[in-house]
Amino acid sequence: MRTIAKRSAAVAVAAAAAALAVAAPTAAQGPTSAPAVIDEGHVDVFGVAYEDGALDLHIHDDENDAEHAPSEALLRVNAAAETTVPAGYDFLGTVGDDVWILPDTNVEGLLFAGWASEEVPAGAFVDDTLTLTVHDAWGDVDLYTVDDLGDPTVLFDSDEGPGSWEIGAGGHGHLNWAFGEAGFYRLTAEAEGVLAATGETVSTGEVDYWFYVAD
């Protein structure tokens, strides 16, 4: 049953990608016609690696011990992620509005999505620090963390423009991912850092990620 659901999701996404290509021919291409559909379990969406002088962004699917180029995968937000905007989270919309949230805790049947830089060696970058930037998104998307008191810190709000935050080399973390409606999304991200040995700034360049939010 799960295999059938994943194939159905891939078909739906391919159809959506084709429709978007017609509606917005100047936009970047969507994922490959038969993307790997990842819809639950631990996944490092922003997997950062540095090897042979190059900085790389990829998706690491821990659930299936697989690694994918962002253009070759679709991150599916299952219908169980649908909830309503709580009080104190005005950046998500009006209290009570529908919203789809992948939380920063592991919930069965949903993606447990975050970032990882375990493939960045210590000492390669100044202060062992990299910067992750989400430049833009199709649709209403918010990425945020929540502290121990329940107060959110917004890292990216598609209504406000690019959002950046620092990550440490050899690190790992999770975010809350909120989507304002069902449908097809693209997020454009980049990782960069300053090399400790030369002072040169290296970057992955802008990389497109693809999500499908089910209703």
PAZAPA-4460 file (N, C-alpha, C; in steps of 0.05 Angstrom, whole numbers, plus 32768, in hexadecimal, padded with zeros to 4 digits):
% residues 215
    n_x    n_y    n_z   ca_x   ca_y   ca_z    c_x    c_y    c_z   seq   type   mol
   8011   7FE8   8000   8000   8000   8000   8011   8019   8000     1      M     A
   8027   8019   8010   8038   8030   8012   8046   8035   7FF7     2      R     A
   804E   8020   7FE9   805B   8023   7FCF   8048   8030   7FBB     3      T     A
   802F   8027   7FBB   801B   8032   7FA9   8017   8050   7FAF     4      I     A
   8016   8057   7FC9   8013   8073   7FD0   802A   8084   7FC6     5      A     A
   8042   8079   7FC8   8059   8089   7FBF   8058   808C   7FA1     6      K     A
   8051   8077   7F93   804F   807A   7F75   803A   808E   7F6E     7      R     A
   8023   808E   7F7C   800E   80A1   7F76   8018   80BD   7F7B     8      S     A
   8027   80C1   7F91   8032   80DC   7F97   8044   80E5   7F80     9      A     A
   8055   80D3   7F76   8068   80DA   7F61   8059   80E2   7F48    10      A     A
   8043   80D4   7F42   8033   80DB   7F2A   8026   80F6   7F2E    11      V     A
   801C   80FB   7F45   800F   8115   7F4A   8023   812B   7F48    12      A     A
   803B   8127   7F52   8050   813B   7F51   8059   8140   7F35    13      V     A
   805C   812B   7F25   8064   812F   7F09   804F   813F   7EFA    14      A     A
   8036   813A   7F00   8020   814A   7EF3   8021   8167   7EFC    15      A     A
   8026   816B   7F15   8028   8186   7F20   8040   8195   7F13    16      A     A
   8056   8187   7F11   806E   8193   7F05   8069   819B   7EE8    17      A     A
   805B   818A   7EDA   8055   8191   7EBE   8043   81A9   7EBC    18      A     A
   802F   81AA   7ECE   801D   81C1   7ECE   802B   81DB   7ED5    19      A     A
   803E   81D9   7EE8   804D   81F1   7EF0   8060   81FA   7ED9    20      L     A
   806B   81E7   7ECA   807C   81EE   7EB4   806D   81FE   7E9F    21      A     A
   8054   81F7   7E9B   8043   8205   7E88   803C   8221   7E92    22      V     A
   8036   8221   7EAD   802D   823B   7EB8   8044   824E   7EBC    23      A     A
   805C   8244   7EC1   8073   8255   7EC7   808B   824B   7EB8    24      A     A
   808C   824F   7E9D   80A1   8243   7E8D   80BD   824E   7E93    25      P     A
   80BF   8265   7EA0   80D9   8270   7EA6   80E4   8265   7EC0    26      T     A
   80D4   8257   7ED0   80DD   824C   7EEA   80F0   8234   7EE5    27      A     A
   80FF   822E   7EFB   8110   8216   7EF9   8100   81FD   7EF6    28      A     A
   810D   81E9   7EE9   8100   81D0   7EE5   80F9   81C3   7F00    29      Q     A
   80E4   81B2   7F00   80DD   81A4   7F18   80EF   818B   7F1B    30      G     A
   80E8   817A   7F2F   80F8   8162   7F33   80F6   8150   7F1B    31      P     A
   8107   813C   7F1B   8107   8128   7F05   80EC   811B   7F02    32      T     A
   80E6   8110   7EEB   80CB   8106   7EE5   80C4   80EE   7EF7    33      S     A
   80D8   80E0   7F02   80D2   80CA   7F15   80E3   80CE   7F2E    34      A     A
   80DD   80E2   7F3E   80ED   80E8   7F56   80EA   80D3   7F6B    35      P     A
   80FE   80D1   7F7D   80FC   80C1   7F95   80E9   80D0   7FA8    36      A     A
   80D4   80C4   7FB0   80C0   80D0   7FC1   80C7   80C9   7FDE    37      V     A
   80CD   80DD   7FEE   80D3   80D9   800B   80BD   80E5   801B    38      I     A
   80AF   80D4   802B   8097   80DF   8038   8095   80D9   8056    39      D     A
   80A9   80CD   8062   80A9   80C9   807F   80C5   80C2   8089    40      E     A
   80C8   80C5   80A3   80E2   80BE   80AF   80F6   80D4   80AE    41      G     A
   810D   80CE   80BA   8122   80E2   80BD   812F   80E8   80A2    42      H     A
   8131   8102   809B   813D   810A   8082   814C   8125   8087    43      V     A
   8165   8125   807E   8174   813E   807E   816F   814C   8063    44      D     A
   815C   815E   8063   8155   816C   804B   816D   817C   8041    45      V     A
   8179   818C   8053   8190   819B   804C   81A9   818C   8056    46      F     A
   81B0   8178   8047   81C9   8169   804D   81E0   8177   8040    47      G     A
   81F4   8180   8050   820B   818F   8046   8224   817E   8048    48      V     A
   8233   817E   8032   824C   816F   8031   8262   8180   8025    49      A     A
   827B   817C   802E   8292   818A   8022   82A7   8175   801C    50      Y     A
   82AE   8172   8002   82C1   815E   7FF9   82CF   8167   7FE0    51      E     A
   82E8   8164   7FDE   82F8   816B   7FC7   82F4   8188   7FBE    52      D     A
   82F2   8199   7FD2   82F0   81B6   7FCC   82D4   81BF   7FC5    53      G     A
   82C1   81AE   7FC6   82A5   81B5   7FBD   8292   81B2   7FD4    54      A     A
   8280   81C5   7FD6   826A   81C4   7FEA   8251   81BB   7FDB    55      L     A
   8242   81A9   7FE8   822C   819B   7FDB   8213   819B   7FED    56      D     A
   81FC   819E   7FE1   81E2   819A   7FEF   81D5   8182   7FE3    57      L     A
   81CB   8171   7FF5   81BD   8158   7FEC   81A7   8152   8000    58      H     A
   8198   813D   7FFB   8184   8132   800D   818D   8117   8017    59      I     A
   818E   8114   8031   8196   80FA   803D   817D   80EE   804A    60      H     A
   8173   80D9   803E   815C   80CA   8048   8166   80B5   805B    61      D     A
   8166   80BB   8075   8170   80A8   8089   815E   808F   808B    62      D     A
   8144   8093   8086   8132   807C   8088   8139   8065   8076    63      E     A
   8143   806D   805E   814A   8058   804A   8168   8058   8043    64      N     A
   8177   8066   8054   8194   8067   8050   819B   806D   8033    65      D     A
   818F   8083   8029   8193   808B   800D   819A   80A9   800C    66      A     A
   81A8   80B1   7FF7   81AF   80CD   7FF3   81A6   80D5   7FD7    67      E     A
   819A   80ED   7FD5   818F   80F6   7FBB   8197   8113   7FB6    68      H     A
   819C   8118   7F9C   819D   8134   7F94   8181   8140   7F97    69      A     A
   817F   815A   7FA0   8165   8166   7FA3   8153   8164   7F8A    70      P     A
   815F   8165   7F73   8150   8164   7F5A   8144   8148   7F54    71      S     A
   814D   8135   7F64   8145   8119   7F5F   8132   810E   7F74    72      E     A
   8128   8120   7F85   8117   8117   7F9B   8100   812A   7FA0    73      A     A
   80EB   811F   7FAA   80D3   812E   7FB2   80CE   8129   7FCF    74      L     A
   80CC   813E   7FDF   80C6   813C   7FFC   80A8   8140   7FFF    75      L     A
   809A   812A   8006   807D   812B   8008   8074   8130   8025    76      R     A
   8063   8144   8028   8058   814B   8042   803C   813D   8043    77      V     A
   803A   8128   8053   8022   8119   8053   800B   8128   8060    78      N     A
   7FF2   8120   805A   7FDA   812E   8063   7FD9   8130   8081    79      A     A
   7FE5   811D   8090   7FE5   811E   80AD   7FF3   8136   80B8    80      A     A
   8002   8144   80A8   800F   815D   80B1   7FFC   8174   80B4    81      A     A
   7FE4   8171   80A9   7FD1   8188   80AA   7FC8   818E   80C6    82      E     A
   7FC9   81A7   80CE   7FC0   81B0   80E9   7FB6   81CC   80E6    83      T     A
   7FB4   81DB   80FC   7FAC   81F7   80FA   7FC0   8209   8108    84      T     A
   7FC1   8222   8100   7FD4   8236   810A   7FCE   823B   8128    85      V     A
   7FE2   8237   8139   7FDD   823C   8156   7FE2   8259   815D    86      P     A
   7FD8   8261   8174   7FDD   827C   817E   7FFB   8281   8182    87      A     A
   8004   8299   817B   8020   82A0   817F   8031   829A   8167    88      G     A
   8024   8290   8152   8033   8289   8139   8027   8298   8122    89      Y     A
   8026   82B3   8125   8019   82C3   8110   8027   82C1   80F5    90      D     A
   8041   82BB   80F5   804F   82B9   80DB   8044   82A2   80CA    91      F     A
   8035   828F   80D6   8029   8279   80C8   800E   8280   80BC    92      L     A
   8002   8295   80C6   7FE7   829D   80BD   7FD5   82A4   80D5    93      G     A
   7FBC   82A4   80CF   7FA8   82AB   80E4   7FA3   8292   80F5    94      T     A
   7FA0   8296   810F   7F9A   827F   8121   7F82   8270   8117    95      V     A
   7F86   8256   8115   7F70   8244   810C   7F71   823E   80EE    96      G     A
   7F82   824C   80DF   7F85   8246   80C2   7F92   822B   80BF    97      D     A
   7F8C   821E   80A8   7F99   8205   80A2   7FB7   8209   809C    98      D     A
   7FC8   81F7   80A5   7FE4   81F8   809F   7FEF   81DB   80A1    99      V     A
   8002   81D5   8091   800F   81BA   8091   802B   81BD   809D   100      W     A
   8030   81AF   80B3   8049   81B3   80C2   8058   8198   80C5   101      I     A
   8071   8198   80BC   8083   8182   80C3   8092   818B   80DC   102      L     A
   808D   817F   80F3   8099   8189   810C   80B6   8181   8110   103      P     A
   80C3   818E   8123   80DF   8188   8129   80E2   8171   813C   104      D     A
   80CC   8161   813F   80CD   8148   814E   80C4   8132   813B   105      T     A
   80CC   8119   8143   80C6   8102   8131   80A9   80F9   8136   106      N     A
   8099   80FC   8121   807D   80F3   8122   8079   80DE   810D   107      V     A
   806F   80C7   8115   806C   80B0   8102   805A   80B9   80EB   108      E     A
   8062   80B2   80D3   8053   80B7   80BB   8059   80D2   80AE   109      G     A
   806B   80E2   80BB   8073   80FC   80AF   8091   80FD   80AC   110      L     A
   809A   810F   809B   80B7   8114   8099   80C1   8121   80B2   111      L     A
   80D7   8118   80BC   80E6   8124   80D2   80FE   8132   80C5   112      F     A
   80F9   814B   80BD   810B   8158   80AA   811D   816D   80B7   113      A     A
   8136   816D   80AE   8149   8180   80BA   8161   8185   80A8   114      G     A
   8178   818B   80B4   8190   8190   80A6   81A7   8180   80B3   115      W     A
   81BC   817C   80A4   81D3   816D   80AF   81ED   8176   80A1   116      A     A
   8202   8178   80B0   821C   817F   80A5   8232   816C   80AE   117      S     A
   822A   8153   80B4   823E   8140   80BD   8254   813A   80A8   118      E     A
   824E   8141   808F   8261   813C   807A   8272   8155   8074   119      E     A
   8273   8167   8087   8285   817F   8086   829A   817B   809B   120      V     A
   82B3   8177   8094   82C8   8172   80A8   82CE   818A   80B9   121      P     A
   82D5   8185   80D2   82DD   819A   80E5   82F6   81A7   80DA   122      A     A
   82F7   81C2   80DD   830E   81D1   80D5   830E   81DB   80B9   123      G     A
   82FB   81D1   80A9   82FB   81D9   808C   82F2   81F6   8089   124      A     A
   82DF   81FF   809A   82D4   821A   8097   82D9   822B   80B0   125      F     A
   82DA   8245   80AB   82DF   8258   80C1   82CA   8253   80D7   126      V     A
   82D3   8250   80F0   82C2   824C   8107   82B1   8233   8105   127      D     A
   82B8   8221   80F2   82A8   8209   80EE   828B   8210   80E9   128      D     A
   8286   8225   80DA   826B   822F   80D6   8264   8232   80B8   129      T     A
   824C   822A   80B1   8241   822E   8097   8227   823E   8099   130      L     A
   821F   8249   8083   8205   8258   8082   81F3   824A   806F   131      T     A
   81DB   8244   8079   81C5   823A   8068   81B2   8250   8062   132      L     A
   81AB   8253   8048   8198   8268   8040   8182   825B   802F   133      T     A
   8169   8261   8036   8153   825B   8024   814C   8275   8017   134      V     A
   8150   8276   7FFC   814D   828F   7FED   812F   8295   7FE8   135      H     A
   8120   8282   7FDF   8104   8287   7FD9   80F5   826D   7FD8   136      D     A
   80DB   826F   7FD3   80CA   8257   7FD2   80B2   825D   7FC1   137      A     A
   80A8   8249   7FB2   808E   824B   7FA7   807A   8245   7FBD   138      W     A
   8067   8256   7FC1   8053   8251   7FD5   805A   825C   7FF1   139      G     A
   8049   8256   8004   804B   8261   801F   805A   824D   8030   140      D     A
   8073   8252   8036   8084   8240   8045   8092   824F   805C   141      V     A
   8093   8242   8073   80A1   824D   808A   80B2   8237   8097   142      D     A
   80CB   823E   809D   80DD   822C   80AC   80E4   823A   80C6   143      L     A
   80E1   822B   80DC   80E6   8237   80F6   80EE   8222   810B   144      Y     A
   80FA   822C   8120   8100   821C   8137   80EF   8225   814F   145      T     A
   80ED   8215   8163   80DE   821C   817B   80EF   8216   8194   146      V     A
   80F1   822A   81A6   8102   8226   81BE   80F3   8216   81D3   147      D     A
   8100   8212   81EA   80F4   8202   81FF   80DB   820E   820B   148      D     A
   80D7   8228   8207   80BF   8236   8211   80A9   8237   81FD   149      L     A
   80AE   822B   81E5   8099   822B   81D1   8099   8243   81BF   150      G     A
   80AE   8254   81C1   80B0   826C   81B1   80BE   8267   8196   151      D     A
   80B2   826E   8180   80BE   8268   8166   80D3   827D   815D   152      P     A
   80E7   8273   814E   80FA   8285   8140   80F7   827E   8123   153      T     A
   80F0   8292   8113   80EB   828D   80F6   8106   828F   80E8   154      V     A
   810D   827A   80D9   8125   8279   80C9   8120   8281   80AC   155      L     A
   8109   827B   80A2   8101   8282   8087   80E3   8286   8086   156      F     A
   80DA   829C   807A   80BE   82A2   8075   80BB   82AB   8058   157      D     A
   80AD   829B   8048   80AC   82A1   802C   809F   82BC   8026   158      S     A
   8090   82C7   8039   8085   82E2   8036   8099   82F8   803B   159      D     A
   80B0   82F1   8047   80C3   8305   804F   80DD   8305   803F   160      E     A
   80E1   82F0   802E   80F9   82EF   801E   810D   82DB   802A   161      G     A
   8126   82DD   8021   813A   82C9   802A   813E   82C8   8048   162      P     A
   8145   82B0   8051   814B   82AC   806D   8164   829B   8070   163      G     A
   8176   82A3   8083   8190   8295   8086   8194   828E   80A4   164      S     A
   81A3   8278   80A8   81AB   8271   80C3   81C5   8262   80C2   165      W     A
   81D4   8262   80D8   81EE   8255   80D9   81EB   8239   80E4   166      E     A
   81FC   8227   80D9   81FE   820B   80E3   821B   8205   80E7   167      I     A
   8220   81F3   80FA   823C   81EB   8100   8244   81D3   80EF   168      G     A
   825E   81D2   80E8   8268   81BA   80DA   8265   81A2   80EC   169      A     A
   825E   818B   80E0   825A   8173   80F0   8241   8173   8100   170      G     A
   822E   8184   80F9   8216   8187   810A   81FD   817B   80FD   171      G     A
   81E7   817E   810B   81CE   8173   8103   81B7   8181   8112   172      H     A
   81A1   8186   8105   818B   8193   8113   8170   8190   8104   173      G     A
   815B   8196   8111   8140   8194   8105   8131   81AE   8106   174      H     A
   811F   81B1   80F4   810F   81CA   80F1   80F1   81C2   80F0   175      L     A
   80E0   81D6   80F3   80C4   81D4   80ED   80C0   81DF   80D1   176      N     A
   80B2   81D0   80C1   80AD   81D8   80A5   808E   81DC   80A2   177      W     A
   8086   81F4   809B   8069   81FA   8099   8062   8202   807D   178      A     A
   804C   81F8   8073   8042   81FD   8058   8025   8207   805A   179      F     A
   801F   821C   804C   8005   8229   804F   7FEE   821C   8041   180      G     A
   7FF3   820A   802E   7FDE   81FC   8020   7FE9   81E3   8013   181      E     A
   7FD7   81D2   800A   7FDF   81BA   7FFC   7FE9   81C2   7FE0   182      A     A
   7FFB   81B1   7FD5   8005   81B6   7FBA   8023   81B2   7FB8   183      G     A
   802D   81BD   7FA3   8049   81B9   7F9A   805A   81D1   7FA1   184      F     A
   8071   81CC   7FAC   8083   81E2   7FB6   809F   81DE   7FAC   185      Y     A
   80AD   81F5   7FA8   80C9   81F5   7FA4   80D7   8207   7FB8   186      R     A
   80EC   81FE   7FC5   80FC   820F   7FD6   8118   8210   7FC9   187      L     A
   8124   8228   7FC8   813E   822C   7FBE   8151   8232   7FD4   188      T     A
   8166   8221   7FD8   8178   8224   7FEF   8195   8225   7FE6   189      A     A
   81A6   822D   7FF8   81C3   822F   7FF3   81D2   822C   800D   190      E     A
   81E9   821F   800C   81FB   821E   8023   8216   822B   801A   191      A     A
   8222   8239   802D   823C   8245   8026   824C   8248   8040   192      E     A
   8266   824B   803C   8278   824F   8053   8293   825A   8049   193      G     A
   82A3   8263   805D   82BD   826F   8057   82D2   825A   805E   194      V     A
   82E3   8253   804B   82F7   823F   8050   830C   8249   8063   195      L     A
   8313   8239   8077   8326   8241   808C   8342   8245   8080   196      A     A
   8349   8234   806C   8364   8235   8061   836A   824D   804F   197      A     A
   8356   8256   8041   835A   826A   802C   834A   8284   802F   198      T     A
   8335   8283   803F   8323   829A   8042   830F   829C   802B   199      G     A
   830F   8289   8019   82FD   8289   8002   82E1   8280   800B   200      E     A
   82CD   828D   8000   82B1   8285   8005   82A9   8271   7FF0   201      T     A
   82A0   825A   7FF8   8296   8246   7FE6   8279   8241   7FEB   202      V     A
   826B   8239   7FD6   824E   8237   7FD7   8244   821F   7FC7   203      S     A
   822D   8215   7FCE   8220   8200   7FBE   8212   820B   7FA6   204      T     A
   820F   8226   7FA5   81FD   8232   7F92   81E0   822D   7F9A   205      G     A
   81CD   8239   7F8C   81B1   8236   7F93   81A7   821B   7F8A   206      E     A
   819A   820D   7F9C   8191   81F1   7F97   8173   81F0   7F9C   207      V     A
   8164   81E4   7F89   8147   81E2   7F8C   813F   81C8   7F99   208      D     A
   812C   81CA   7FAD   8120   81B3   7FBA   8102   81B3   7FB4   209      Y     A
   80F7   819B   7FB3   80DB   8198   7FAB   80CA   818A   7FC0   210      W     A
   80B3   8196   7FC6   80A1   818A   7FDA   8085   8187   7FCE   211      F     A
   8077   8174   7FD8   805B   8171   7FD0   804B   816D   7FEA   212      Y     A
   8038   817F   7FEF   8028   817F   8007   800C   8173   8000   213      V     A
   8006   815C   800D   7FEE   814D   8007   7FD7   8157   8019   214      A     A
   7FBE   8157   800D   7FA7   815F   801D   7F95   8147   8022   215      D     A
***
